[in-house]
Amino acid sequence: MADLQYFGEDEAEAIVVLQRNTDAPDADYFDHAFMAMMLLEQDRNDAARVHIAAALAHDPDAQYPVYDTALIEVSEGSYGTAETLFLEALSGGLPRRHIRNFIGAMTESGALDRAIAFRHKANQVSAAD
């Protein structure tokens, strides 16, 4: 239900619905990961971190929560931490298509030179896999 509302551009209602799911004792990885993504898009980093931690508690090997954390670190200007986390997610199986998104986030945050240099590192990690 929350995904239909979210993709139907009713993000506020999607969060309300999903909050009920994540508050329930049977909440799973997907509930928390989706909630983290929605909160991240609204720049609600602290709330997103709570759901990232919950998602990782359900699936410690999941790479999307690590990627989301890297995006939070970019938005907070912690580029070194962000790059380390992103490379960790990439070597753990995060699809290569996210390289462009991550570099775009770095560029938008004002770290253009760093984003250009990082592209090479990301390509090396993903080529090694």
PLY file of the C-alpha trace (Angstrom):
ply
format ascii 1.0
element vertex 129
property float x
property float y
property float z
element edge 128
property int vertex1
property int vertex2
end_header
0.00 0.00 0.00
2.75 2.48 0.95
4.59 1.89 -2.31
1.46 2.67 -4.34
1.03 5.93 -2.48
4.69 6.79 -2.76
4.87 6.15 -6.48
1.51 7.90 -6.85
3.25 10.96 -5.40
1.52 10.94 -2.04
4.74 10.62 -0.05
3.27 12.00 3.18
0.54 9.36 3.28
3.02 6.66 2.26
5.14 7.53 5.28
2.10 7.39 7.59
1.14 3.95 6.27
4.68 2.63 6.39
5.22 4.02 9.89
2.39 1.75 11.06
4.19 -1.17 9.43
7.57 -0.34 10.93
6.01 0.11 14.39
4.53 -3.39 14.23
6.45 -6.31 15.73
6.51 -8.12 12.38
8.18 -5.26 10.47
10.80 -6.61 8.11
13.88 -5.48 6.20
11.85 -4.12 3.28
9.60 -2.00 5.49
12.59 -0.33 7.12
14.65 0.01 3.93
11.75 1.64 2.06
11.04 3.97 4.98
14.72 4.96 5.12
14.72 5.75 1.40
11.60 7.93 1.69
12.94 9.80 4.71
16.30 10.29 3.01
14.56 11.92 0.04
12.97 14.37 2.48
16.35 15.16 4.08
15.20 13.62 7.36
18.59 12.05 7.96
18.24 11.24 11.65
14.95 9.43 11.14
16.38 7.66 8.08
19.35 6.43 10.13
16.96 4.76 12.61
15.36 2.76 9.80
18.71 2.02 8.18
19.88 0.47 11.45
16.66 -1.55 11.71
17.00 -2.76 8.12
20.59 -3.84 8.76
19.48 -5.63 11.92
17.20 -7.74 9.71
19.79 -8.24 6.98
23.37 -7.37 8.00
24.67 -8.15 4.50
22.28 -5.76 2.71
24.01 -3.09 0.66
21.23 -0.57 0.06
21.17 0.62 3.69
24.95 1.15 3.47
24.44 3.10 0.25
21.75 5.21 1.92
24.13 5.92 4.79
26.77 7.01 2.28
24.28 9.46 0.76
23.53 10.86 4.21
27.25 11.34 4.81
27.54 13.22 1.51
24.68 15.52 2.47
26.43 16.21 5.78
29.77 16.93 4.09
31.56 13.83 5.42
32.96 12.88 2.03
35.69 10.52 3.21
33.23 8.45 5.25
30.72 8.58 2.40
33.26 7.30 -0.12
34.36 4.48 2.18
30.78 3.38 2.76
29.91 3.58 -0.92
32.92 1.49 -1.93
31.99 -1.03 0.77
28.46 -1.28 -0.64
29.77 -1.52 -4.19
32.18 -4.33 -3.33
29.37 -6.02 -1.41
27.18 -6.21 -4.50
25.50 -2.82 -4.91
24.77 -2.46 -8.65
27.16 -0.24 -10.63
24.30 1.98 -11.77
24.44 3.68 -8.36
27.90 5.10 -9.08
26.35 7.84 -11.18
23.81 8.69 -8.47
26.47 8.85 -5.78
28.75 11.04 -7.87
25.77 13.24 -8.70
25.05 13.66 -4.98
28.67 14.63 -4.37
28.56 17.13 -7.23
25.30 18.67 -6.01
26.79 19.09 -2.54
29.67 21.12 -3.98
32.38 18.48 -4.13
32.88 18.40 -7.90
36.67 17.82 -7.86
36.29 15.08 -5.29
33.46 13.47 -7.30
35.62 13.36 -10.42
38.49 11.74 -8.54
36.13 9.30 -6.87
34.79 8.04 -10.20
38.13 6.35 -10.86
38.12 4.62 -7.44
34.58 3.38 -7.93
35.36 2.03 -11.38
38.36 0.14 -10.01
36.31 -1.48 -7.25
33.48 -2.48 -9.55
35.87 -3.75 -12.25
37.59 -6.00 -9.73
34.32 -7.81 -8.99
0 1
1 2
2 3
3 4
4 5
5 6
6 7
7 8
8 9
9 10
10 11
11 12
12 13
13 14
14 15
15 16
16 17
17 18
18 19
19 20
20 21
21 22
22 23
23 24
24 25
25 26
26 27
27 28
28 29
29 30
30 31
31 32
32 33
33 34
34 35
35 36
36 37
37 38
38 39
39 40
40 41
41 42
42 43
43 44
44 45
45 46
46 47
47 48
48 49
49 50
50 51
51 52
52 53
53 54
54 55
55 56
56 57
57 58
58 59
59 60
60 61
61 62
62 63
63 64
64 65
65 66
66 67
67 68
68 69
69 70
70 71
71 72
72 73
73 74
74 75
75 76
76 77
77 78
78 79
79 80
80 81
81 82
82 83
83 84
84 85
85 86
86 87
87 88
88 89
89 90
90 91
91 92
92 93
93 94
94 95
95 96
96 97
97 98
98 99
99 100
100 101
101 102
102 103
103 104
104 105
105 106
106 107
107 108
108 109
109 110
110 111
111 112
112 113
113 114
114 115
115 116
116 117
117 118
118 119
119 120
120 121
121 122
122 123
123 124
124 125
125 126
126 127
127 128
